[in-house]
């Protein structure tokens, strides 16, 4: 439900325009903080610059219980303003006072080509029009402004671009010098990864061939050593070959039953002396033949 006092806007409309007092001012009923309320009527040199699509925190202070915040478009060089745009904020008596809101910058039904200059108005049914607090002018642009030098005459409807806000840094221009400085030769570029030399390549090849060869020799030497140790372990230890305790062997007398062997087969040189007597060797030989 729209407020009844919204029709107060139409009381000032004459053929699509409204006759209003265009001075920005604070009121005893309130003032704006962003955009602020300070400024001189028809002075656009201190305008803030807002870009379409960005978010701005609109802030104000007021003692009113019921009001709306409306967007108006300025007409430079005239005493008229375009018909008010839509109410962008509304407060009823039962609502809490917020004192501001985040506004996405836009122009609604206004044509930015007619004028890029706008301002806010707090409209209340309890006040006369000239007591409504208003903000100072601000510019709405599609792109970032490049300068803030604005020259607007009070007798012409043509407005130039305003200077950029303090938070925008203009691009500095360079004045060409009569004598161009000599170009500085580029510094030599040092490769971060220089190519490897042939010596490094040869060293790599030598290591690649030598290491396997050394390993092979080591394996063969190890196998030979293991085999030699196994052969040595198969031989008995010198202590194992020692002869046991010595046993003296003594000749025993022949058994009695074997005496005939000694008697009959004993060689002549083994006969007892008693048997030999004085017998000559020939006799002994004969006896030996008889025994046979």
C-alpha positions as CSV (number, residue, x, y, z in Angstrom):
1,X,0.0,0.0,0.0
2,X,1.5,3.3,-1.0
3,X,1.4,6.3,1.3
4,X,-1.2,9.0,0.8
5,X,1.5,11.6,0.9
6,X,3.1,10.2,-2.3
7,X,0.6,12.3,-4.2
8,X,2.3,15.4,-2.8
9,X,4.9,14.8,-5.6
10,X,2.2,15.3,-8.2
11,X,1.2,18.7,-6.8
12,X,4.4,20.2,-8.2
13,X,4.2,18.4,-11.6
14,X,3.6,20.7,-14.5
15,X,3.8,19.2,-18.0
16,X,6.2,16.5,-16.9
17,X,8.4,18.8,-14.7
18,X,8.1,20.1,-11.2
19,X,8.9,23.6,-9.8
20,X,11.1,23.0,-6.8
21,X,13.7,24.7,-4.7
22,X,16.9,23.0,-5.8
23,X,19.1,24.0,-3.0
24,X,20.6,21.0,-1.1
25,X,20.2,21.5,2.6
26,X,20.0,19.9,6.0
27,X,16.8,20.4,8.0
28,X,16.0,20.6,11.6
29,X,14.2,17.3,10.9
30,X,17.2,15.5,9.6
31,X,20.1,15.5,7.1
32,X,22.0,13.1,4.8
33,X,25.4,11.7,5.6
34,X,26.0,9.8,2.4
35,X,25.7,11.7,0.1
36,X,26.1,14.5,2.7
37,X,23.7,17.5,2.8
38,X,26.4,20.2,2.7
39,X,26.7,22.2,-0.5
40,X,25.6,25.2,-2.5
41,X,22.6,25.1,-4.8
42,X,23.6,24.7,-8.5
43,X,27.2,24.0,-7.5
44,X,28.2,20.7,-9.0
45,X,32.0,20.8,-8.4
46,X,31.9,18.7,-5.3
47,X,29.6,16.0,-6.6
48,X,30.3,12.4,-5.6
49,X,30.6,9.9,-8.5
50,X,28.7,6.7,-8.3
51,X,28.9,3.9,-10.9
52,X,25.8,2.0,-12.1
53,X,25.8,-1.5,-10.6
54,X,28.0,-0.7,-7.6
55,X,26.6,-0.8,-4.0
56,X,26.6,2.4,-1.9
57,X,25.5,2.7,1.7
58,X,23.0,5.6,1.8
59,X,22.8,7.0,5.3
60,X,20.8,9.8,6.9
61,X,19.6,11.0,10.3
62,X,16.0,12.1,11.0
63,X,13.5,12.5,13.8
64,X,10.5,11.7,11.5
65,X,8.4,8.7,12.2
66,X,7.0,8.2,8.7
67,X,8.7,9.2,5.5
68,X,10.1,7.9,2.1
69,X,13.4,8.5,0.4
70,X,13.0,9.5,-3.2
71,X,15.5,9.9,-6.1
72,X,15.3,13.1,-8.1
73,X,17.1,14.1,-11.3
74,X,18.7,17.5,-11.5
75,X,18.3,19.7,-14.6
76,X,21.3,22.0,-14.8
77,X,20.6,25.6,-15.9
78,X,16.9,25.4,-15.1
79,X,14.7,25.8,-12.1
80,X,13.0,22.5,-12.8
81,X,13.6,18.9,-11.9
82,X,12.3,15.9,-13.7
83,X,9.4,14.0,-12.2
84,X,10.5,12.1,-9.1
85,X,11.6,8.6,-9.5
86,X,10.4,5.6,-7.4
87,X,10.6,5.7,-3.7
88,X,13.8,3.7,-2.9
89,X,13.1,3.5,0.8
90,X,10.0,3.7,3.0
91,X,9.4,3.8,6.7
92,X,6.1,3.6,8.5
93,X,5.5,4.6,12.1
94,X,5.6,1.1,13.3
95,X,9.0,0.4,11.7
96,X,12.3,0.6,13.4
97,X,14.5,3.5,12.4
98,X,17.5,2.0,10.4
99,X,19.0,5.3,9.2
100,X,20.3,3.8,6.0
101,X,20.4,0.9,3.6
102,X,22.6,-0.6,0.9
103,X,21.6,0.7,-2.5
104,X,22.5,-0.7,-5.9
105,X,23.2,2.4,-8.0
106,X,20.7,2.7,-10.8
107,X,18.6,5.3,-12.6
108,X,15.2,3.5,-12.8
109,X,13.1,5.3,-15.4
110,X,15.4,8.3,-15.7
111,X,17.5,8.8,-18.9
112,X,21.1,9.4,-17.9
113,X,21.7,11.2,-21.2
114,X,19.3,13.9,-20.1
115,X,21.4,14.6,-17.0
116,X,23.8,12.5,-14.9
117,X,23.2,14.6,-11.8
118,X,20.8,13.3,-9.1
119,X,20.0,13.9,-5.4
120,X,17.8,12.3,-2.6
121,X,14.9,13.8,-0.8
122,X,13.3,12.7,2.4
123,X,9.5,13.3,1.8
124,X,7.2,13.4,4.8
125,X,3.4,14.1,4.9
126,X,3.9,16.0,8.2
127,X,6.2,18.6,6.7
128,X,6.0,21.4,4.2
129,X,8.0,20.7,1.0
130,X,10.7,23.2,2.0
131,X,11.3,21.4,5.2
132,X,12.1,18.1,3.5
133,X,15.8,17.2,4.1
134,X,17.7,16.7,0.9
135,X,21.2,15.4,0.0
136,X,23.8,17.3,-2.1
137,X,24.1,16.4,-5.8
138,X,25.9,13.3,-7.0
139,X,26.7,12.0,-10.4
140,X,25.6,8.6,-11.7
141,X,27.9,7.2,-14.5
142,X,28.2,4.1,-16.5
143,X,32.0,4.3,-16.3
144,X,34.6,5.8,-13.9
145,X,35.0,9.5,-14.5
146,X,38.4,10.7,-15.5
147,X,38.3,14.3,-14.3
148,X,36.4,16.6,-12.0
149,X,36.8,19.9,-13.8
150,X,33.2,21.0,-14.3
151,X,32.0,24.3,-15.7
152,X,28.2,24.7,-15.6
153,X,26.6,28.1,-16.4
154,X,23.3,29.1,-14.6
155,X,21.9,30.3,-18.0
156,X,22.6,27.2,-20.1
157,X,21.3,23.6,-19.9
158,X,24.6,22.0,-21.0
159,X,26.6,20.4,-18.3
160,X,30.2,19.2,-18.6
161,X,31.7,16.2,-16.9
162,X,32.5,16.8,-13.2
163,X,35.7,16.1,-11.5
164,X,36.3,12.6,-10.1
165,X,35.7,11.9,-6.4
166,X,38.7,11.9,-4.1
167,X,38.8,8.1,-4.0
168,X,39.4,8.0,-7.8
169,X,42.9,8.6,-9.0
170,X,43.1,10.3,-12.5
171,X,45.5,8.8,-15.0
172,X,48.5,11.2,-15.2
173,X,49.3,12.6,-18.7
174,X,52.8,12.7,-20.0
175,X,54.3,15.7,-21.8
176,X,56.5,14.6,-24.6
177,X,60.1,15.9,-24.3
178,X,61.9,17.6,-27.1
179,X,64.8,15.2,-26.8
180,X,63.9,11.6,-26.6
181,X,66.2,9.6,-24.3
182,X,68.4,7.0,-25.9
183,X,66.9,3.6,-25.6
184,X,68.5,1.4,-23.0
185,X,69.8,-1.9,-24.4
186,X,68.1,-4.8,-22.8
187,X,70.1,-6.6,-20.2
188,X,71.5,-10.0,-21.2
189,X,69.2,-12.8,-20.2
190,X,70.8,-15.6,-18.3
191,X,69.2,-19.0,-18.7
192,X,68.0,-20.4,-15.5
193,X,69.0,-23.9,-16.6
194,X,72.2,-23.8,-18.8
195,X,72.8,-26.8,-21.0
196,X,75.1,-29.5,-19.7
197,X,78.6,-29.7,-21.2
198,X,80.1,-32.6,-23.0
199,X,82.4,-33.3,-20.0
200,X,79.3,-33.9,-17.9
201,X,77.9,-36.2,-20.5
202,X,81.1,-38.2,-20.8
203,X,81.3,-38.5,-17.0
204,X,77.7,-39.8,-16.9
205,X,78.5,-42.4,-19.5
206,X,81.7,-43.5,-17.8
207,X,79.9,-43.9,-14.5
208,X,77.1,-45.8,-16.2
209,X,79.5,-48.4,-17.6
210,X,82.1,-48.5,-14.8
211,X,79.7,-49.0,-11.9
212,X,78.1,-52.3,-13.2
213,X,81.7,-53.6,-14.0
214,X,82.9,-52.9,-10.5
215,X,79.8,-54.6,-9.1
216,X,80.4,-57.7,-11.2
217,X,84.0,-57.9,-10.1
218,X,82.9,-57.6,-6.5
219,X,80.3,-60.4,-6.9
220,X,82.9,-62.8,-8.5
221,X,85.4,-62.1,-5.7
222,X,82.8,-62.7,-3.1
223,X,81.8,-66.0,-4.7
224,X,85.4,-67.1,-4.8
225,X,86.0,-66.2,-1.2
226,X,82.8,-68.1,-0.1
227,X,83.9,-71.2,-2.1
228,X,87.4,-71.1,-0.6
229,X,86.0,-70.9,2.9
230,X,83.7,-73.9,2.2
231,X,86.6,-76.0,1.0
232,X,88.7,-75.2,4.1
233,X,85.8,-76.1,6.4
234,X,85.5,-79.6,4.8
235,X,89.0,-80.6,6.0
236,X,89.4,-82.0,9.6
237,X,91.0,-79.8,12.1
238,X,94.6,-80.6,13.0
239,X,93.5,-81.5,16.5
240,X,91.1,-84.2,15.0
241,X,94.0,-86.1,13.4
242,X,96.1,-86.5,16.6
243,X,97.0,-90.1,17.5
244,X,95.4,-91.5,20.6
245,X,97.4,-92.5,23.7
246,X,100.5,-94.6,22.8
247,X,100.2,-98.4,23.7
248,X,103.4,-100.4,23.9
249,X,103.2,-103.7,22.1
250,X,105.2,-106.6,23.6
251,X,105.9,-109.9,21.9
252,X,104.2,-112.7,23.7
253,X,105.5,-116.2,23.8
254,X,104.0,-118.5,21.3
255,X,101.3,-120.8,22.7
256,X,102.5,-124.3,23.6
257,X,100.5,-126.0,20.8
258,X,102.5,-124.0,18.2
259,X,105.9,-125.3,19.2
260,X,106.0,-127.8,16.4
261,X,105.9,-125.0,14.0
262,X,109.0,-123.5,15.4
263,X,110.6,-126.9,15.6
264,X,109.9,-128.0,12.1
265,X,109.9,-124.8,10.1
266,X,112.4,-122.7,12.0
267,X,115.3,-121.6,9.8
268,X,118.7,-122.9,10.6
269,X,119.9,-119.6,11.8
270,X,117.0,-119.7,14.3
271,X,117.9,-123.0,15.9
272,X,119.0,-123.1,19.5
273,X,122.7,-123.3,20.1
274,X,122.3,-126.6,21.9
275,X,120.9,-128.2,18.7
276,X,123.6,-126.8,16.6
277,X,126.5,-128.2,18.7
278,X,129.6,-128.7,16.7
279,X,127.7,-129.8,13.7
280,X,129.1,-128.6,10.5
281,X,127.0,-126.7,8.1
282,X,126.8,-129.7,5.8
283,X,125.3,-131.8,8.6
284,X,122.9,-129.2,9.4
285,X,121.9,-129.0,5.8
286,X,121.3,-132.7,5.8
287,X,119.2,-132.6,8.8
288,X,117.1,-129.9,7.3
289,X,116.7,-132.2,4.3
290,X,115.5,-134.9,6.6
291,X,113.1,-132.7,8.3
292,X,111.6,-132.0,5.0
